[in-house]
Amino acid sequence: MDKVNHKSKRSRTYGQFCALARTLDIVGERWTLLIVRELLPGPMRYTELKSSLEGIATNLLAERLRSLEANGIVERRLADGSVAYALTPWGEGLREPMEALGRWGAPLLATGRGDDAFQPRWLTLALPALLRGATASPPIELGIETDGFAMVLRIDEEGPSAFARPDDLPETVLIAAPDVIVGLAAGAMSIEDAVVASEFRGDSNALRAAFAARR
């Protein structure tokens, strides 16, 4: 990793010789970590980021992206002839602390979604965070569909991971509302209740194994 001179990249700083303070110097401003969250599943174009981050002003998104690029967290890549934003290897390292923050904040979801915006791709970060510690051998793969988004939850000897793979889902697929999936992963809903509230196809043992693995 290249050494980052955070003072030269940002005009505002806590001015503290502390790793946490210097981290917050570059990712602590509003919307910054949410941009990182969007890019964890994979690169996105500017228009895709703007659409997914409902409420962010165009000029603010551009400013945050410039800052993330200047600090070596985000880079530009060509994708199908157009520019997309992607995390650098150093930026990818934010996955673990962001998963920890997601686990810490999981109780805040107990009041339900309400009128809050939601993007199904956010579950690719949330599910591994909520299922941390789960392992399986042989590996378990479960397809999950919610709000038109298809993803795969995989649990193996190294732990849980989730990724978009809409064209190659496993035989076992759970089709459910986002709050059902989050409730199931957080342990707030039983597997039996989740199945009743959802559409399910395939082997129920795979579903049980996936969400019982962390217990």
Solvent accessible surface area in square Angstrom, and as a share of the most:
residue,aa,sasa,rsa
1,M,167,0.74
2,D,124,0.64
3,K,194,0.82
4,V,41,0.24
5,N,90,0.46
6,H,14,0.06
7,K,121,0.51
8,S,79,0.51
9,K,90,0.38
10,R,31,0.11
11,S,115,0.74
12,R,169,0.62
13,T,59,0.35
14,Y,132,0.50
15,G,55,0.53
16,Q,100,0.44
17,F,189,0.79
18,C,58,0.35
19,A,87,0.67
20,L,118,0.59
21,A,7,0.05
22,R,90,0.33
23,T,55,0.32
24,L,70,0.35
25,D,5,0.03
26,I,15,0.07
27,V,5,0.03
28,G,44,0.42
29,E,47,0.21
30,R,177,0.64
31,W,32,0.11
32,T,5,0.03
33,L,47,0.23
34,L,71,0.35
35,I,0,0.00
36,V,0,0.00
37,R,37,0.14
38,E,0,0.00
39,L,2,0.01
40,L,7,0.03
41,P,51,0.32
42,G,22,0.21
43,P,70,0.44
44,M,13,0.06
45,R,76,0.28
46,Y,59,0.22
47,T,100,0.58
48,E,69,0.31
49,L,0,0.00
50,K,67,0.28
51,S,86,0.55
52,S,10,0.06
53,L,2,0.01
54,E,125,0.56
55,G,68,0.66
56,I,3,0.01
57,A,52,0.41
58,T,77,0.45
59,N,113,0.58
60,L,44,0.22
61,L,0,0.00
62,A,28,0.22
63,E,85,0.38
64,R,24,0.09
65,L,3,0.01
66,R,143,0.52
67,S,26,0.17
68,L,1,0.01
69,E,47,0.21
70,A,48,0.37
71,N,2,0.01
72,G,31,0.30
73,I,4,0.02
74,V,4,0.02
75,E,62,0.28
76,R,135,0.49
77,R,108,0.39
78,L,143,0.71
79,A,34,0.26
80,D,139,0.72
81,G,76,0.73
82,S,41,0.26
83,V,68,0.39
84,A,2,0.02
85,Y,18,0.07
86,A,2,0.02
87,L,7,0.04
88,T,18,0.10
89,P,117,0.73
90,W,93,0.33
91,G,0,0.00
92,E,70,0.31
93,G,50,0.48
94,L,25,0.12
95,R,77,0.28
96,E,121,0.54
97,P,65,0.41
98,M,17,0.08
99,E,26,0.12
100,A,43,0.33
101,L,103,0.51
102,G,39,0.37
103,R,59,0.22
104,W,195,0.68
105,G,15,0.14
106,A,22,0.17
107,P,99,0.62
108,L,132,0.65
109,L,106,0.53
110,A,92,0.71
111,T,132,0.77
112,G,44,0.43
113,R,114,0.42
114,G,69,0.67
115,D,155,0.80
116,D,101,0.52
117,A,51,0.40
118,F,37,0.16
119,Q,55,0.24
120,P,18,0.11
121,R,47,0.17
122,W,47,0.16
123,L,2,0.01
124,T,4,0.02
125,L,19,0.10
126,A,33,0.25
127,L,0,0.00
128,P,9,0.06
129,A,1,0.01
130,L,29,0.14
131,L,0,0.00
132,R,155,0.57
133,G,63,0.60
134,A,0,0.00
135,T,76,0.44
136,A,15,0.12
137,S,81,0.52
138,P,111,0.70
139,P,68,0.43
140,I,26,0.13
141,E,50,0.22
142,L,0,0.00
143,G,0,0.00
144,I,0,0.00
145,E,44,0.20
146,T,2,0.01
147,D,87,0.45
148,G,87,0.83
149,F,43,0.18
150,A,15,0.11
151,M,0,0.00
152,V,0,0.00
153,L,1,0.01
154,R,71,0.26
155,I,1,0.00
156,D,29,0.15
157,E,126,0.57
158,E,170,0.76
159,G,10,0.09
160,P,27,0.17
161,S,47,0.30
162,A,14,0.11
163,F,68,0.28
164,A,53,0.41
165,R,68,0.25
166,P,83,0.52
167,D,145,0.75
168,D,85,0.44
169,L,41,0.21
170,P,27,0.17
171,E,159,0.71
172,T,8,0.05
173,V,1,0.00
174,L,0,0.00
175,I,45,0.23
176,A,10,0.08
177,A,49,0.38
178,P,14,0.09
179,D,91,0.47
180,V,12,0.07
181,I,0,0.00
182,V,25,0.14
183,G,12,0.12
184,L,0,0.00
185,A,0,0.00
186,A,46,0.36
187,G,38,0.37
188,A,89,0.69
189,M,54,0.24
190,S,49,0.32
191,I,19,0.10
192,E,92,0.41
193,D,83,0.43
194,A,0,0.00
195,V,50,0.29
196,V,128,0.74
197,A,62,0.48
198,S,26,0.17
199,E,108,0.48
200,F,50,0.21
201,R,117,0.43
202,G,53,0.51
203,D,74,0.38
204,S,47,0.31
205,N,101,0.52
206,A,23,0.18
207,L,0,0.00
208,R,96,0.35
209,A,41,0.31
210,A,1,0.00
211,F,0,0.00
212,A,47,0.37
213,A,31,0.24
214,R,70,0.25
215,R,149,0.54
